């Protein structure tokens, strides 16, 4: 199952990147308490997924082969933009990473069904639901930030 190991590695890296990026954005926009505390909680969700992947990675491996056909280099966020537009852009960046996580869990879930692996299926379902919650908050927070960022003169 060499291709599943590629996706286990991808979701592991992506979840860790998402958790780290949520922390960066939360701390970087700490003047918005809702952003700070919600980003911390959402990072914790991804941390839980990373820990749960340990047994899965042991079973299926993690193929981190750099020759894998990945067109997207996922480095995550290392700093934030300090303006209202910056907050909006940072939230969009988080949304992009979370979307990668979501679609990766979706395809892993399909593989789990094909393998009849109940543990992997359960993890992919649970993690997918959490990621949907992360995406929903990001979408809602972008809707809140957009008028201030795009209409009001700074």
C-alpha positions in Angstrom: 0.0 0.0 0.0 2.6 2.5 -1.0 0.2 5.2 -2.0 -1.7 5.1 1.3 1.6 5.7 3.0 2.0 8.8 0.9 -1.4 10.1 2.0 -0.7 9.2 5.7 2.5 11.3 5.5 0.6 14.1 3.7 -2.2 14.3 6.3 0.3 14.1 9.1 2.4 16.9 7.7 -0.7 18.9 6.8 -2.4 18.6 10.2 0.9 19.6 11.9 1.2 22.6 9.6 -2.4 23.5 10.3 -1.9 23.3 14.1 1.3 25.4 13.9 -0.3 27.9 11.6 -3.4 28.3 13.8 -1.0 29.1 16.7 0.9 31.7 14.7 -2.3 33.4 13.6 -3.8 33.3 17.0 -0.7 34.8 18.7 -0.1 37.3 15.9 -3.7 38.6 16.1 -4.0 38.4 19.9 -5.6 41.9 20.0 -8.7 40.0 18.7 -9.4 37.7 21.7 -11.8 35.6 19.6 -9.1 34.9 17.1 -6.5 34.1 19.8 -8.6 31.7 21.8 -10.4 30.0 18.9 -7.2 29.5 17.0 -5.7 27.9 20.1 -8.7 25.5 20.4 -8.6 24.7 16.6 -4.9 24.0 16.8 -5.6 21.6 19.7 -8.0 19.7 17.4 -5.3 19.2 14.8 -2.8 18.2 17.5 -5.2 15.5 18.5 -5.3 14.2 14.9 -1.5 14.2 14.7 -1.3 12.1 17.9 -4.0 9.7 16.6 -2.0 9.2 13.4 0.8 7.4 15.3 -0.7 4.0 15.2 -1.9 4.5 11.7 1.6 5.5 10.5 3.0 2.4 12.3 0.6 0.2 10.4 0.8 1.7 6.9 4.0 3.7 7.0 4.7 7.3 6.0 6.2 7.7 2.6 7.9 11.1 2.7 9.6 10.6 -0.7 10.5 13.9 -2.1 10.0 12.5 -5.6 6.3 12.2 -4.9 4.3 14.2 -7.3 3.3 17.1 -5.0 2.8 20.4 -6.8 1.9 22.3 -3.6 4.7 23.1 -1.2 3.1 23.3 2.2 5.2 25.4 4.6 2.5 27.0 6.7 2.4 30.4 8.3 5.5 31.7 10.1 4.3 35.3 10.6 1.2 37.3 10.4 0.2 40.5 8.6 -0.7 43.3 11.1 -3.5 45.1 9.2 -7.2 44.4 8.9 -6.5 43.1 5.4 -3.7 41.1 6.8 -6.0 39.3 9.2 -8.3 38.5 6.3 -5.4 37.2 4.3 -4.1 35.1 7.2 -7.5 33.6 7.7 -7.7 32.8 4.0 -4.2 31.1 4.2 -5.5 29.0 7.1 -8.5 28.1 5.1 -6.3 26.8 2.2 -4.3 24.6 4.5 -7.5 23.3 6.2 -9.0 22.5 2.8 -6.0 20.4 2.0 -6.4 18.6 5.3 -10.1 18.1 4.7 -9.7 16.6 1.2 -6.8 14.4 2.4 -9.0 12.9 5.2 -11.7 12.4 2.6 -9.6 10.2 0.4 -8.0 8.4 3.3 -11.5 7.6 4.5 -12.3 6.1 1.1 -9.2 4.0 1.4 -10.1 2.9 4.9 -13.5 1.7 3.6 -11.8 -0.3 0.8 -9.4 -1.8 3.4 -12.2 -2.4 5.9 -10.0 -0.7 8.5 -12.5 0.4 11.1 -9.9 2.3 13.2 -8.7 4.3 10.2 -12.3 4.9 9.0 -13.3 6.1 12.5 -10.3 8.5 12.7 -10.8 9.9 9.2 -14.5 10.5 9.9 -13.8 12.2 13.3 -10.9 14.2 11.9 -13.0 15.2 8.9 -15.8 16.5 11.1 -13.3 18.5 13.2 -11.8 20.0 10.0 -15.2 20.9 8.8 -15.7 22.8 12.1 -12.3 24.5 11.6 -13.3 25.5 8.0 -16.7 26.8 9.2 -15.2 29.1 11.8 -12.6 30.4 9.3 -15.4 31.2 6.8 -17.5 32.9 9.4 -14.5 34.9 10.7 -13.6 36.0 7.2 -17.1 37.2 6.7 -16.8 39.3 9.9 -13.4 40.6 8.9 -14.1 41.4 5.3 -16.2 44.6 5.6 -13.7 46.3 8.0 -10.8 45.2 5.9 -12.1 46.0 2.5 -14.4 49.0 2.9 -13.2 51.0 5.9 -10.2 53.2 5.1 -7.2 52.5 7.3 
